[in-house]
Structure formats: C-alpha cells, structure tokens
Amino acid sequence: MELFSIILMTTIRKAHSGDISLIAPLFDQYRIFYRQKSDIEGAHNFLTNRIQKGESIIFIAFINNEAVGFTQLFTSFSSVSMQPIFILNDLFVSANQRGKRVGSLLLSAAKEYCTKKGYKGLALETNKDNPAQHLYEKLGWKKDTDAFHYFWQSK
C-alpha cells in the first residue's frame, strides 16, 4: 500500500465586497457556534454593510481555493494612550479544517495588518469555555486579569 501526502495550500487575504457570498456561510456557522439561529440572509446583509461602509476589515482563509475561515476587525481607540486599536471581534475556522494552522494564520494576518497600519494593538474577548484560548496564548496574546468587562443591553 502506498501512502500519499496531500499538500494543503492555505492562503489568507483581505476580503472585498465580492467575497461576501464566501464569507456569509462561515459567518453563519460562527454565529451558530455562539448559540444564535442560522440566518444566512442576515449574515450576508451584515457583512455587506460592514464592508461597503468601511466599518470592518475581514481576512479570509482558503485551503486549495475553498473558503474555510475568517477573522473580522473593527477599529476603536484607546483614550488613555490616544492611539487607534483593532478589536478582533470574530475568528472562525470550519470544524473540518481545524488543527491545520488556519486560525494561527488568520491571527498572524491580523497582527501584521495592525502593525502595518501603526495601531497600538489588537483586543479580543472570548467565552470562558472557548477552546481557542490556548491558541491566543501560544501566539503571544496576554489574558487581562486586571480588569472586568461590563456590558449594558438596551433590549
């Protein structure tokens, strides 16, 4: 029996409006992971608005030309340091593509973009039970143990 090795070509690039139909199903899966109902049309509209209005930067990952993951960044500011920051709001890799360094590559692309733009850094928030925490820490992210996060909800 011969063994064959398949080389997976992973590519990361900044998304544009023509990529919405590729990202929307991944975004929908991401929302389902966070216990939201599937809403492909809503995902498509949300992403279209973010990209058209220049409100977010999305990096998309491809393995052999198949969209398999994304990360989405939003701009914010640190008043204390008087510098812009990015909020890494979303990171998702398809379940069948995990363990192939896609998440690492997406995070690296976000870090590189942040540095290129001269921003102070990247902030992210995740659930306490999210298994990606080990990845963040492995890639140099520091868990904030000095602050609490609060959220007020209008509805």
N, C-alpha and C positions, 0 to 999 in steps of 0.2 A: 504494500500500500504506500503510495506517495503522499507526502504532505505538501500542501500548497499554502503559501503565505499570501494573504491579500493585503496590499499596502493601501491604507486609507488616506486619501488626500484631504486634509482638513484646511479649509480656507475661512478666514474671518475678514469681513469688510463692513464698512459703514453702509447702512441701508439707505435707500432713497424711496420716493413715493411708488415707484414701480415694483417694489418688493413687498408691498402691503399684503398681497394675496399669499405670499410665502410665510410671512410672519404671523398673520392673524390666527391660523390654526395652532401654532405654537403658543401664542399669547392666550388663546382659549384654554389650552391644556394647562398652562401656568395658573390661570385663574381657578380652574377645577382643582388643582393641587391645593389651593388655598380655600377650598370648600365653597366656591361660587358656582352658580349654574352656568352651563355651557351657553354661550351667546356669540356665535361666530360673527353675525352682523354687527353686534355692538363692539366686538373686538376690532373688526375692520374699520368701523367709524371712528373709534377712539384713536387708533394708530394713525389713520389718515389725518385726523385733526392735529395730532401732535407733530407729525412730520410737516404738514402743509404750513402750520403756524410757526414752525421752527422752535417748538417748545421742548423737544427731546432729541437726543442723539441715540440711535439704535445701531448696535453692531449685530450682525447676523452670522451664524456659523454654518458652513456647508461641509458635508463629507461626501466626496465624489459627486458634487453638484446637487446634493439633496439638502434642503434647509433642515437643520437638526437642533438649533438653539439660538438664543438671542440674549442680549442684555440691553437695558434701556437706562439712559442717564438723563437727569433733569438738572438744570442749573439752579443754584441757590447762592447765598452769600453768608460769610461769617462776618458779623458786625464787629466782633472783638478784633479779629486780625485785618478787617477791611479788605478781604480777598474773596474772589468767587470760589465756589466749591461745586462739585458734582455730587448729586445724590444718585447712587446706583440703586434704583428703585426695583428693578426686575432682573432676574437671572434665571434662565430656564434652559435645560437640555432635555430632549426627548428621552423617555425612560429607556428605550432600547439602544441609546447612544451614550449612556453614562459610563464612566470608567475609561473613556477614550481621550481624556485630557481636554475635551471641548470646553468645559467650564473654566479650566485654567487659562485656555487660550482667549476666551471671551474677557475674563478679568484682566489679563495682560494687555489686551487691546484697549480696554477702558483706562487702565493705568497709563499706558503710553499716550493716549489721546489727552488725558488730563495734564500730563507733563508737557506735551507739545503746546497746549493752549495756555500754559502758565498758571493753571489753577492751583489752589492750595492743596487739594486732595480730594479723595472720594469718601463719602459716608454711605453706610448701608445699615439697614435694620432687617432682622430676620426673626422668625419664630424660634422659641427656645428649643423646639424639637426638630428643627431643620437640619438634616444630615450634612448640608454644605458647610456648616460652621468649621469643620476640620480643614476644608479646602481654603477658606478665608484665612485662617490662622497659619496654615502652611505657606501661603503666599505673602505673608507679612502684614496682614491686617491685624489690628490690635482691638481687643474687646474693651469697650468703655465700661469700667467698673466704678467710675467716679460720678456718674450722672444717671438720672432716671429720665425716661421718656414719657411724656403725657400726651394725651390726645383728647380733644373735645369734639364730640359729634353733634351736628346740628339736627339730625333726624333720628 
